Amino acid sequence: MQEPEPPVIQPFNFVFSWRRFLVHCLIMGFCVLLGLMTWYFGKPHSIRFYETKSEQLLATSIAPGIDMALDMLSSVAVKEGRPLQAELFKGNVYFDIQKNAANQLEVKVGDAIIKDFGTRFSIQLYKNGSGHIAVTDGYIKIHVSSGVYQINAFEQADFDNFSISKHRLITERDIAPWRPPP
């Protein structure tokens, strides 16, 4: 009896193909894109909502060095990030930002963006969508469709999504008359 011969192993011949190369690159690129999208969208943003009912005031710290006070029937959402982003939905809000927390808060009111520069200020939102801002200390900048406006300490202005009006001087007691003195 004769032993069977072992099978002959052919050497592997690799044939380069641009088509195969591009298909593999597309598959890898798609996988990398999915991974990046998973990483970006997988981190939910931390959003906190603050709302007051009738005959109720709320004073709270929303970040180190940033305090907020809400008037009755007011609603605000605060989104974590750099800078901290707040959006006023209704009512009145007062922010007290210490100097070490300057440039760390943006407030959105409609389409207007209010950027703080180490200040204390109040915002009123009217039912028609326009607003009123009054600054106690420091200054703020309001970004609206017609440009960027600066409101300094002891000044107030009315604003909407397009422009500001009635920019004038005020006294400290007019800043947030609904807020009890500290």
Secondary structure by P-SEA (a helix, b strand, c coil): cccccccccccbbbbbbaaaaaaaaaaaaaaaaaaaaaaaaccccbbbbbbbcccbbbbbbccccbbbbbccbbbbbbbbcccbbbbbcbbbbbbbbcccccccbbbbcccbbbbbccccbbbbbcccccbbbbbcccbbbbbcccbbbbbccccccccccccccccccccccccccccccc
